[in-house]
Amino acid sequence: MKSAVILFPGSNREPDVVDAIERSTGRKPAIVWHRETELPDVDLIVLPGGFSYGDYLRTGAIAARSPIMNEIRRRAERGTPVIGICNGFQILCEAGLLPGVLLPNASLKFICKDVYLRVETSQSLFTNRYATGQVIRVPVAHHDGNYFADDATLDRMEQRGQIAFRYCDPDGNVTPEANCNGSARNIAGVFNETKNVLGLMPHPEDATDPVLGSVDGRPLFDALAEAMA
Amino acid sequence: MSRTSPTPKARRPDDLMGLTPEEYDRAIAILGREPTLTELGIFSVMWSEHCSYKSSKKWLKQLPTKAPWVICGPGENAGVIDIGDGLAAVFKMESHNHPSFIEPYQGAATGVGGILRDVFTMGARPIANMNALRFGDPSHPKTRHLVAGVVAGIGGYGNCVGVPTVGGETNFDPSYNGNCLVNAMTVGIAPADRIFYSAAAGPGNPVVYVGAKTGRDGIHGATMASAEFDEKSEEKRPTVQVGDPFTEKLLIEACLELMATDAIVAIQDMGAAGLTSSSVEMAGKGGLGIELDLDRVPTREAGMTAYEIMLSESQERMLMILKPGREDVAARIFAKYELDCAVIGKVTTTGRLVVKKNGKVEADMPVGPMVTQSPEYDRPWVRTPARPVLEADAVPAHDPGQALKTLMASPDLCSRRWIWEQYDYLVRGHTVQRPGGDAAVVRVPGTHKGLAITTDCTPRYCYADPETGGAQAVAETWRNLTAVGARPLAITDNMNFGNPERPEIMGQFVGCIEGMRKACLALDYPVVSGNVSLYNETQGQAILPTPTIGGVGVVDDVTKTMGLAFQRPGDTIILIGETRGWLGQSLYFRELCRDHAVAREVWAPPPVDLAAERRNGDLVRALIGAGMVSACHDLSDGGLLVGLAEMALAGGFGFAIDIADAVPLHAFLFGEDQGRYVVTSADADTVLDRARAAGVPATVLGRTTAEPRLTLNGAVLISVEELRAAHESWLPAFMAAP
């Protein structure tokens, strides 16, 4: 599988996702600087976590206007899988590739800890190695992960199966206590309508190595590796 | 050249900018004339306590700094040690105490930024941050504000630059009411043969400024950090710098990219005293001169004077000397990251720092004498008087379960989760041992090794007996590294004290250094970098002496990293080391005996037997390496029962122990005797045999249990859940209070 990881000024979690992709595919992704206007021939585009442009103005807002984003939009429209993690999710929302927006956490504090996610659907090329309803443990690390969209949009997304992950307790119950950042309907990750673009706040890439405490993120990268093989 | 109007010595300027009259006269002798305003500013910051170490130098020289694995000891931006595989660990700890008290968010944030620059200046990729924080009494009106601001500042900066903040320590004591301590440590990794140094070389080579623009912030920050606070300290807010972690992130990437080329001759970050100290240090170390044209310095606003530009402590700036003709290489890389890059001068053979602005010479001073003839004081000191030993029988015996619950919910022992969850401790994907363990462990990228990192100091011991406290701080870091299975290699020290002009404070400093020296020698554990912060004093009230130690060790196989959590029921619990039940200066004494007559005295802290420390630690490390241990925890604050309780909380299992000892029970359970560990094992006989062979005391205490309860001599003390609730609730409740 050939993949590209996009680097914006202030991206900082690219080593994590590069390692995760390499663990699942045996190949290192290409690194593409945000000023580029073209992408190599790839099967997967990754927008990594970090603080693009220091989160100044609004998280992801400036990066969403980077030159490379036009090419990413074109590729996404043609069906190339795109995954945005954390700041990557924020950028995809700001770029209009995903519905909704990420607000500051309800606590107004940065939060770094392991959380439990319920996999809402296994019907996607990102999640087909999980069972629907499966509970996985992965970390979050963000200040602005509070997912918001209006109710009509959320209802539509639910009908179309666009909810990928929700924050839950260890038993899979979607509760207010399990909602670490105040997200609407406990949403942790969403698809676009055609389900080839995924954005999520948690970091499955930091849960792909037993020595780091969890391998629950591994099936996501394994699924991509298999789909693109 | 432009000059202030000459004044006879009898009529020194009213404002000597923190220099003493004698120091001012010394500056005149070096120059052979009156200094200009800019020159006076340069002397002032270069000879400030913060930059010159004038009160501490004499004593710092006594610390052991050499070992076969030391590549670079104190004197550069950070210490460098060989960790094998052609790699080096680069690390240092530095204080940002004064600024953090005045403006906690920016003070702490720029403390992190500054220590990061010290490490990547040497060619290292930062892989971990730590911090050691001390705050005043929780009931003091300023404490909550300082905790909130400092923690947010550390997180705000570290999270954005993408370096994991993997641990640290936080203590509360009324002596810090007027001076909080923020000690930040960074550890980086570099190829052992690609370390960058700061000595200027090559007359004619371009001096290049990179990074953020220079503004009017932090002017005279180093001078501010070298004085006591008084009731007007709030007015010093303009001396605090403002950090921009986004620019720092770009600066890290740009510098490391440039370092991968062969363009750089020398590099130095602009930290305290900004352009002044960076240029003076580079020229001084190279025995050369530097000429600067300040009109070429990128500035944030027009009309800045030479004085302001030389003294600004604007953040995220570096000074480099490049090989001739390589300016374009640097310009291209810095343009990619949209950072400034400007040739602002050149290396000369004159040995002088010459500063020009608008075509006028604003400073022309000999670098060598400014450095070699900088003031050095042998300040008068008095030895801290010896304290009496507190006999266990004189200390009230409380119910062990109640006492444990009180201690585990006390400000110094409660869970720090509220703090560390605001830090990204995972970014870059190599954090093996997360915050909350004895030491953090971060995998060295591309290897199977891990670096173990810890910071420790027990100021209440240092206050009662500086020598013992200094030794204990070093030994505790060594013990914490050992407890995760690491080989301790070297330390960085951050010496935080009050006003050195008071002989009793200077005596604390001298005593701590002596204890540290002995511990470093006994443990083969040299000092490779450090920082001194004096004048942590407000209206005559000094902080407790706080020589914070940052220790670094190597775990050879990161998958064998040892943790403190009980792993399963049925393991045998074994206490390693000797227990006499030492309650003097213990947390039990402080938290539970407040209303008792003994609380009015200061008592001798637990003695540190360095030979036993080494013997015990070497045994524990060998047991971990041989796979005979399932969990391991060092015993320190709070003693044995607190240590066991922490292991139970981390693992979610209970324990049942039986103690029938000659020592009074409360002293056995809560005494803070040094050099001890608790290990659990499925093979107790082998552990005991190995201990016997090594001449190390080892005592079976009991077993881990599936029932989540803490049981002592057949009686249940408390459930794990009740203990957890008490342990986790204090800090969030404190911070949420109105």
Contacts between the chains, C-beta under 8 A, distances in Angstrom:
chain1	res1	chain2	res2	distance
A	9	B	246	7.5
A	9	B	249	7.7
A	9	B	250	5.8
A	9	B	337	6.7
A	9	B	338	7.0
A	10	B	160	7.3
A	10	B	246	5.3
A	10	B	249	5.6
A	10	B	250	7.4
A	12	B	160	7.7
A	12	B	161	7.0
A	12	B	162	2.5
A	12	B	249	6.5
A	12	B	427	6.0
A	12	B	428	7.7
A	13	B	162	6.8
A	13	B	427	5.7
A	13	B	428	7.5
A	13	B	429	7.8
A	15	B	428	5.1
A	15	B	429	6.0
A	15	B	445	7.3
A	16	B	427	7.1
A	16	B	428	6.3
A	16	B	429	3.6
A	19	B	429	5.5
A	20	B	429	7.7
A	33	B	336	7.6
A	49	B	427	7.6
A	50	B	162	6.2
A	51	B	159	7.4
A	51	B	160	4.4
A	51	B	162	7.5
A	51	B	245	7.4
A	51	B	246	6.4
A	51	B	249	7.3
A	53	B	246	6.6
A	54	B	160	6.2
A	54	B	244	7.0
A	54	B	245	6.7
A	54	B	246	2.8
A	54	B	247	7.8
A	54	B	249	7.9
A	55	B	160	7.3
A	55	B	246	7.9
A	56	B	246	6.9
A	109	B	152	7.6
A	109	B	421	8.0
A	109	B	422	5.5
A	110	B	155	5.0
A	110	B	156	7.6
A	110	B	159	5.7
A	110	B	422	4.9
A	110	B	423	7.5
A	110	B	424	7.1
A	111	B	421	5.7
A	111	B	422	7.2
A	112	B	159	7.9
A	112	B	420	7.6
A	112	B	421	5.6
A	112	B	422	7.3
A	112	B	423	6.2
A	112	B	424	4.9
A	112	B	425	5.9
A	112	B	426	6.5
A	113	B	421	5.2
A	139	B	426	5.5
A	141	B	159	7.4
A	141	B	424	4.4
A	141	B	426	5.9
A	141	B	427	6.5
A	143	B	159	7.5
A	203	B	426	7.2
A	205	B	429	6.9
A	206	B	426	5.2
A	206	B	429	5.5
A	209	B	429	7.4
A	210	B	559	7.9
A	211	B	432	5.6
A	211	B	443	6.9
A	211	B	558	5.9
A	211	B	559	5.5
A	211	B	561	7.9
A	212	B	426	7.7
A	212	B	429	6.7
A	212	B	430	7.6
A	212	B	431	6.7
A	212	B	432	6.7
A	213	B	434	7.5
